[in-house]
Amino acid sequence: MRSPNKGYALEQLEGNATDISTRAQQLKTLATTMENTSVQLKAIGDSSVHRSKGTDKLAEMANESHADLSDAAVRYRGTGQSLASYGEALETAQSWLRANLSDVEDAENAYQAALVAKSEADYAETLALTTASGAEDDALTRAADRAETDADSAQDALTTAQALRDELWEEFEDVFGTWSDAYDDAVDGIENAIESADNNDGFWEFIDDVLDVIAIVLVVLSVIALIIGAPLTGLLAGIIFALAAASFLLTALKFAYGRASLSDVAWSAVGLLPFGVGKILSRGVPALGTVVQGGRGVVTAAIRSSLPQFSLLRPTTWAAPLQSLFAPARAWLALPKPGLFTNPLTALRLGGAETAQITSFLNTMRSTPWATSPGVAQFISSTAGSLPGGFLQGANIVSWSGFSVVDLLGLADAQPEIPGLRDVRIG
C-alpha cells in the first residue's frame, strides 16, 4: 500500500533507533576522549620540560600521534552527531507508524469500500430512475426515491472516508518525508565528517591502525610513568587512562559491527583494570606534597624544641630566637623534594612513581639529625605505615605487569582467545 500523492510505501521503517542513538553517543564520547588525549599528547610533544628530562622519544611519538587522534575525533564527532539526529528522526517516524499504521490501512480500505459502495449506489440510482421514467407506478417511483437517497448517503460516506483517509495519508507523508530527509542528512553528515577528517583510508583499517598506535604509546607511557614522578604523575596517569579507555571504546565499536569478538573486548577491558585496582590498592596513601609539607613541619618543630630557652642572663641563648626564625629554612634545606626520576622497580612495587618518591623522602628524613625526635619518628612511622605492605606490593606487581604483558601481546597480535567468548560476535 502506497501513499496517494508521493507514492511512499506504507510499512514500518527498518532499524533500531535506540541502538543507533546509543552508538551515536558512544562515537561522541570516543571523540571527546580522543580529542582530550590529543591535546595532552600535543602538550607532551611541545613541552621543553619533557625534552630536557631525556624523554625525546616520548615527545616525538606524542607529536606523531596527536594529529591522528585529533583527525579521528573530528570524524567520530561528526559521525556521532549525524547518527544522533537520524536516530531521533527514526524514533519519531517509527513511533508514529506504530500508533497509526493500522489506522491508515483501515482508512484506505474504508475509502476504497466507500468508492465501491458509491459506484454501486449510483448504478442502482440510474437503473431505478430509468425504470421509473414515464411509468405511473408508485412502487417504481418510491424505489427510485430510495435509490436516490442511498446514492446521497453513499456520497456522504465517501466524503467522510476520503477526508479521514487524506488526513492520515498527509500525516504519513510528512512523517516519512522528515525521516527521508534525516536519512539523507545523516549520509551527507557522515561523508562530510570523513572529508573533514581526511583520514578515509578504509574505516576499519584506520581503526586498527589507531589501536596499534594507542598500544605502542601505552607501553611507552607505562614505562615512563614508573620512572617519572610528581609533578607529572597526574598528567601521565590521565593520558594513560584516556588512551586505555579509547582502546576499549574502539574495540567495543568493532564488536558492535561484528569485526571483533567478545574475547577482544574482554582483553581491551583488562587495560582499564589497573586504574580501578590502583585506586583500591593506593587507598590511604598521602600525596607527595602533603608528605613533604608535613615532614618539613615536624622537623621545623624538632629544630625549635632542641634550641635552648632564651635568657638575658645566658649569652649562649641570645641567638635562639634567630635560630628559631630560620628553622623552616633549615628544614627545607635538610629535606629537599625528591627528584623527578625514580627507581622503576620500586615504583612498580609501590603502585606508582609518586609513592616511590615518598619512600625516598622518608629515607631522607631518617638520615637527618632530628630523626630520633619523637614527633619526627612518629611522622615517619605513620607515613610509612600508610604505604602499601607486602600483600599490596605483590598485587601492584601483578596488576601492572599483567597490564603491560597484555599490551605487548596485543602489539604482537598474540593475545590468546578466551574460551567461551571467542565465538561471541554480532552479525
C-alpha positions in Angstrom: 0.0 0.0 0.0 1.4 3.4 -1.1 0.5 7.0 -0.3 -1.7 8.6 -3.0 0.4 11.7 -3.6 4.0 10.8 -3.3 3.9 7.0 -3.5 5.6 6.3 -0.2 5.3 2.6 0.8 3.2 2.2 4.0 5.4 -0.1 6.2 7.3 0.1 9.4 10.8 1.5 8.9 13.8 -0.7 9.4 16.5 0.0 12.0 16.7 0.1 15.8 16.5 3.8 16.8 17.8 3.0 20.4 20.8 1.2 19.1 21.6 4.0 16.6 21.3 6.6 19.3 23.5 4.5 21.7 26.2 4.1 19.1 26.0 7.8 18.2 26.6 8.6 21.9 29.5 6.1 22.0 31.1 7.8 19.0 30.7 11.3 20.5 32.1 10.1 23.8 35.0 8.4 22.0 35.6 11.7 20.0 35.8 13.6 23.2 38.2 11.1 24.7 40.5 11.1 21.7 40.3 14.9 21.4 41.4 15.3 25.1 44.1 12.7 24.6 45.3 14.5 21.5 45.6 17.8 23.4 47.5 16.1 26.2 49.8 14.3 23.8 50.5 17.6 22.0 51.3 19.2 25.4 53.9 16.4 26.0 55.3 16.9 22.5 55.6 20.6 22.9 56.9 20.6 26.4 60.5 21.6 26.8 60.4 20.1 30.3 59.9 16.6 28.9 62.7 17.0 26.4 65.1 18.3 29.0 64.4 15.3 31.1 65.6 12.8 28.4 62.2 11.9 27.1 62.8 12.9 23.5 61.3 9.7 22.1 58.1 10.3 24.0 57.8 13.8 22.6 58.4 12.5 19.1 55.8 9.8 19.4 53.4 12.3 21.0 53.8 14.7 18.1 53.2 11.9 15.6 50.2 10.5 17.4 48.2 13.6 18.4 47.3 14.6 14.9 45.9 11.2 14.0 43.9 11.2 17.2 42.6 14.7 16.5 41.5 13.7 13.0 39.8 10.7 14.4 38.0 12.9 16.9 36.7 15.1 14.1 35.4 12.1 12.2 33.8 10.4 15.2 32.1 13.5 16.5 30.7 14.4 13.1 29.5 10.8 12.5 28.1 10.6 16.0 26.2 13.9 15.7 24.7 12.8 12.3 23.7 9.4 13.7 22.2 11.0 16.8 19.9 13.3 14.6 19.0 10.4 12.4 18.2 8.2 15.5 15.8 10.8 16.8 14.1 11.1 13.4 13.8 7.3 13.1 12.3 7.0 16.5 9.8 9.7 15.8 8.8 8.1 12.5 8.6 4.6 14.0 6.6 5.8 17.0 4.1 7.4 14.6 3.8 4.3 12.5 3.4 2.1 15.5 0.5 4.2 16.6 -1.1 5.0 13.2 -0.1 2.4 10.6 -3.2 0.2 11.1 -5.4 3.3 11.1 -4.0 4.4 7.8 -4.6 1.0 6.3 -8.2 0.9 7.8 -8.9 4.4 6.4 -7.6 3.5 3.0 -9.7 0.2 3.0 -12.7 2.2 4.2 -12.2 4.7 1.4 -11.9 2.0 -1.2 -15.1 0.3 0.1 -16.9 3.7 0.1 -15.9 4.1 -3.6 -17.3 0.7 -4.4 -20.5 1.5 -2.4 -20.9 4.9 -4.2 -20.4 3.3 -7.6 -23.0 0.6 -6.8 -25.4 3.2 -5.4 -25.0 5.4 -8.5 -25.7 2.4 -10.8 -28.7 1.4 -8.7 -30.0 5.0 -8.8 -29.5 5.2 -12.6 -31.3 1.9 -13.1 -34.2 2.9 -10.8 -34.7 6.3 -12.4 -34.6 4.7 -15.9 -37.2 2.1 -14.9 -39.5 4.7 -13.2 -39.2 7.2 -16.1 -42.6 7.5 -17.9 -44.2 5.0 -15.6 -47.1 5.8 -13.4 -46.4 3.0 -10.9 -46.0 4.4 -7.4 -43.8 1.4 -6.4 -41.3 2.2 -9.1 -41.3 5.9 -8.1 -40.7 5.1 -4.4 -37.9 2.7 -5.5 -36.3 5.5 -7.5 -36.5 7.8 -4.5 -34.9 5.2 -2.2 -32.1 4.7 -4.7 -31.5 8.4 -4.9 -31.4 8.6 -1.1 -29.0 5.7 -1.0 -26.7 7.4 -3.5 -26.7 10.6 -1.5 -25.8 8.6 1.7 -23.1 6.7 -0.2 -21.7 10.1 -1.3 -21.7 11.4 2.3 -19.9 8.2 3.5 -17.4 8.6 0.7 -16.8 12.2 1.5 -16.2 11.3 5.2 -14.0 8.3 4.4 -11.9 10.4 1.9 -11.4 13.2 4.4 -10.1 10.8 7.1 -8.0 8.9 4.6 -6.5 12.1 3.1 -5.7 13.5 6.5 -3.9 10.3 7.7 -2.0 9.9 4.4 -0.9 13.6 4.6 0.4 13.0 8.1 2.2 9.8 7.0 3.8 11.6 4.0 5.0 14.4 6.3 6.5 11.9 8.8 8.0 9.8 6.1 9.4 12.8 4.3 11.0 14.1 7.5 12.6 10.7 8.1 13.8 10.5 4.5 15.4 14.0 4.8 17.0 13.0 8.1 18.4 9.9 6.4 19.9 11.9 3.5 21.3 14.5 6.0 22.9 11.7 8.0 24.6 10.2 4.9 25.8 13.7 3.9 26.9 14.4 7.5 29.0 11.2 7.7 30.5 11.9 4.3 31.4 15.4 5.4 32.9 14.1 8.7 35.1 11.7 6.7 36.1 14.5 4.3 36.8 16.9 7.2 39.0 14.4 9.0 40.7 13.5 5.7 41.6 10.0 7.0 39.4 7.8 4.9 42.0 5.1 4.1 39.4 2.4 4.9 37.4 2.9 8.1 38.1 -0.3 9.9 41.7 -0.4 8.7 42.1 3.1 10.1 40.6 1.9 13.4 43.1 -1.0 13.5 45.9 1.5 12.9 44.7 3.7 15.7 44.6 0.8 18.1 48.1 -0.2 17.1 49.3 3.4 17.8 47.5 3.5 21.1 49.0 0.2 22.2 52.6 1.4 21.4 52.0 4.7 23.2 50.5 2.9 26.2 53.6 0.6 26.6 55.9 3.6 26.3 54.0 5.8 28.7 53.5 2.9 31.2 57.3 2.6 31.4 57.8 6.3 31.7 55.1 6.5 34.4 57.2 4.2 36.6 60.3 6.5 36.1 58.9 10.0 36.2 57.1 11.1 39.4 55.4 14.2 40.6 54.6 16.8 39.4 54.0 14.9 36.1 52.4 11.8 37.7 48.8 13.1 37.3 49.3 14.1 33.7 50.8 10.8 32.7 48.2 8.8 34.6 45.4 10.8 32.9 46.8 10.2 29.4 47.3 6.5 30.1 43.7 6.2 31.3 42.3 8.2 28.4 44.2 6.0 25.9 43.1 2.8 27.6 39.5 4.0 27.6 39.8 4.9 23.9 41.2 1.5 23.1 38.3 -0.2 24.9 35.7 2.0 23.2 37.2 1.4 19.7 37.2 -2.4 20.3 33.6 -2.2 21.6 32.7 -0.4 18.4 34.4 -3.1 16.3 32.4 -5.7 18.3 29.1 -3.8 17.7 29.7 -4.1 14.0 30.8 -7.7 14.0 34.5 -7.0 13.5 35.8 -8.2 16.9 34.9 -11.0 19.3 33.8 -10.6 22.9 37.2 -12.0 23.8 38.8 -9.0 22.1 36.6 -6.7 24.2 37.5 -8.5 27.4 41.2 -8.2 26.7 40.7 -4.5 26.0 38.8 -4.1 29.2 41.9 -5.5 31.1 43.7 -2.3 30.2 41.3 -0.4 32.4 41.7 -2.7 35.4 44.9 -1.2 36.8 43.2 2.1 37.3 40.3 0.6 39.3 42.6 -1.8 41.1 45.2 1.0 41.7 42.6 3.2 43.4 41.8 0.4 45.8 45.5 -0.5 46.4 46.5 3.1 46.9 43.7 4.0 49.3 45.1 5.9 52.3 48.4 6.8 50.6 49.0 10.5 51.0 50.1 12.8 48.2 53.8 13.7 47.9 53.1 17.4 48.5 51.3 16.6 51.8 54.2 14.4 53.0 56.8 16.9 52.1 54.9 19.7 53.8 54.2 17.6 56.9 57.8 16.3 57.1 59.3 19.7 57.0 56.7 20.9 59.5 57.6 18.2 62.1 61.4 18.8 61.5 60.9 22.5 62.0 59.2 21.8 65.3 62.0 19.4 66.3 64.7 22.0 65.5 62.9 24.6 67.6 62.4 22.3 70.5 66.1 21.5 70.5 67.0 25.1 71.0 67.8 26.4 74.5 65.3 28.7 76.1 66.1 32.3 75.6 67.5 34.1 78.7 69.1 37.5 79.1 71.4 36.1 81.8 72.8 33.4 79.4 74.6 34.9 76.4 74.7 31.5 74.8 70.9 31.6 74.3 70.7 35.0 72.7 70.9 33.5 69.2 68.0 31.1 69.9 65.2 33.5 68.6 67.1 34.0 65.4 67.8 30.2 65.1 64.1 29.6 65.6 63.2 32.1 62.9 65.4 30.2 60.4 64.2 26.8 61.5 61.9 26.4 58.4 64.8 27.2 56.1 67.0 24.6 57.8 64.2 22.0 57.5 63.8 22.9 53.8 67.5 22.5 53.2 67.7 19.3 55.1 64.6 17.8 53.3 64.7 18.7 49.6 61.9 17.5 47.5 62.7 14.1 45.8 64.0 14.2 42.3 61.7 13.7 39.3 63.1 10.3 38.4 62.5 7.2 40.5 63.6 3.6 40.5 61.1 1.9 38.3 61.2 -1.4 40.2 60.4 0.5 43.4 57.6 2.4 41.7 56.2 -0.9 40.3 56.1 -2.5 43.8 54.6 0.6 45.5 52.0 1.3 42.8 53.5 4.4 41.3 56.4 6.8 40.9 54.9 9.3 43.4 54.8 6.6 46.1 58.4 5.8 45.4 59.2 9.5 45.8 57.5 9.4 49.2 59.7 6.5 50.2 62.8 8.4 49.1 61.7 11.4 51.2 61.2 9.3 54.3 64.7 7.9 53.9 66.0 11.4 53.7 64.2 12.2 57.0 65.7 9.2 58.6 69.2 10.5 57.8 68.6 13.9 59.4 69.9 14.6 62.9 66.3 15.0 64.1 65.1 11.6 63.1 65.1 10.4 66.7 62.9 13.3 67.8 59.5 11.8 68.9 57.5 13.9 66.5 59.7 13.2 63.6 59.8 9.5 64.4 56.1 9.3 64.8 55.6 11.1 61.4 58.0 8.7 59.6 56.3 5.7 61.2 52.7 6.7 60.4 53.5 7.7 56.9 55.4 4.5 56.2 52.5 2.6 57.6 50.2 4.2 55.0 52.3 2.9 52.1 51.5 -0.5 50.5 52.6 -3.5 52.6 53.9 -6.8 51.3 50.5 -8.1 50.0 49.6 -4.9 48.3 53.0 -4.6 46.8 52.5 -8.1 45.3 49.1 -7.1 43.9 50.6 -4.0 42.4 53.3 -6.1 40.6 50.7 -8.5 39.3 48.3 -5.7 38.2 50.8 -3.5 36.3 52.9 -6.4 35.0 49.8 -8.1 33.7 48.7 -4.9 32.1 52.0 -4.5 30.3 52.1 -8.1 29.1 48.5 -7.8 27.7 49.6 -4.7 25.7 52.7 -6.3 24.4 50.8 -9.4 23.3 48.3 -7.1 21.6 51.1 -5.4 19.7 52.3 -8.8 18.6 48.7 -10.0 17.8 49.4 -12.8 20.2 46.6 -12.4 22.7 45.0 -15.8 23.3 41.3 -16.1 22.7 39.3 -16.5 25.8 37.2 -19.8 25.7 33.5 -19.1 25.7 34.0 -15.6 24.4 36.0 -16.0 21.2 32.9 -17.1 19.2 30.6 -14.4 20.5 30.2 -11.9 17.7 27.4 -9.7 16.4 26.2 -10.1 12.8 
